[in-house]
Amino acid sequence: MPEEFAKVSKPIIEVPYDVSSLLEEDASLIEMVKDQLADYCKSNLAVGNNKDARVEELTLNGTTVHYKIWIRSKDKSYGITVYSVTYTIEGDFDLSNPASAIGAKVCVDTPIGQLCVSAEQIVTILQGVLPIIP
């Protein structure tokens, strides 16, 4: 009987990467983009001493990203609310064509007047999700 060359008692299977860790990385990347977008809108599209913003939707379909952002302008003085106004902005951008945002603006009417930001800046923040696009 021929002699055995080697015996394998417990095979070791190596996986090149852990799929769950990729999903976690994507989730943290999306959360980072959401935080940056909310901070940008809070700083540039909200007014008052108690202003706030949060991203309610951020979805990716191919290279098109859809966003919806809730913004609150609020001012309180000596415990009295002087004004409190909430509004949402939403849009869709094809991240493969960032030039489509050139010259476009996103504007909101606040208690102190209209505030506008460049759509290009929002697209720049949204491009943070590009590493997720296969």
N, C-alpha and C positions, 0 to 999 in steps of 0.2 A: 504494500500500500504506500502511495507517495506521501512524503512528509508535508505537513501543512506549512505554508509559507508564513502565515500570520493568522491570528485569531482576533476577531473583533467582538468584544463582549458588550460594550456599551457605545454605540455610535454617537458621535458628537455632531450635531447639525448646527452649522453657523448660518445666521441670517445676516445679510449685509447691512440692514438697518431696521430699526424698530419703527413700524408704521405708526404706532401710537405716539411715539415721540415726535414724528413729523406733524401729526395733527396738533399736538400741544404747541409746537413751534409756530404753526400757522395761526392758532388761536391767540397766542401771545402777540404775534405780529399784528393781527387784526385789532387786538385791544390797544396796542401802542398807537396805531393809526387813528382809532376812535378817540383816544385821549388827546392826541395832537390836534385833531380836528375840532373837538369840543373846546379845548383851550384857546385855539385860534378864534373861534366864533365868539366865545365868551369875552375875549380881549377886544375884539374888533366890531362885533355886531350887537353887543349888549351894553346897557348903561345902568348907572346907579351903584349904590354901595352894597347891594346884595344881589348882584347879577349872577347868572348861571347859564350853562349850556350842557347838553348831553346828546350823544349820537343815539338816536332811536333805531335806525336801520343802517346797515352797511352790508350790502350783498354784492357778490361778484358773479357775473354770468359771462363766461368767456373772458373777454377783455373789457367788458362794460361793467362799471361799478355804479351801483345805485346807493344814494345816501339820503337820510332824512335826519335833520338836526333840530332839536327843541331848544329854544333860546328864551331866557327870561330877563327882562329889564325890570329891576325892582329897586326902590329907594325907600329907606326907612329913616325917620328922624325922631329921636326921643320916644321910640316905641310906636310911633304912628307911621303907617304905610302911606307915603306920599304918592307913589304910583307902583303898579305891578302889572306888567303886560307880558304875555307870552306869545310866541309865534314860532312857526316852523319854516325851515327852508328845506327843499329837497331837489334832487336832480340826478341826472344820469350822465356819465362821461365815458367815452371810449378811450381807455388808457393807451391804446395803440396809436391814437391820434391826438396827442396833447395840444397840438396847434389849434384845435377846434375851440379852445377856451380863450385864445388870444383876443383881447379887447372886450371880452364879456365881463359883466359885473353881476354880483349878487348883492341885492339891496333889501333893507328892512326899514320900516317906519317905526322909530322909537319915540318915546315921550319928548325927547329933545330934538327930534328931527330925523331925517333919513340918513342912514349909515350904509355905505357900500364898501365891498371888498372886491378885489380882482378874482375872477373865477380861476385864473391861472394859479393863484396861490392855493386855492382849494384843491385843484388838480395835482399840484406838486405834493401836497400832503397825501392825497389819495394814491399817488404812485408808490407809496410805501408798501402797498399790497402786491406790487409786481412780482416779488420773488415767489408768490403762491401760484401765479399763472403758469401752467405747464407749457 
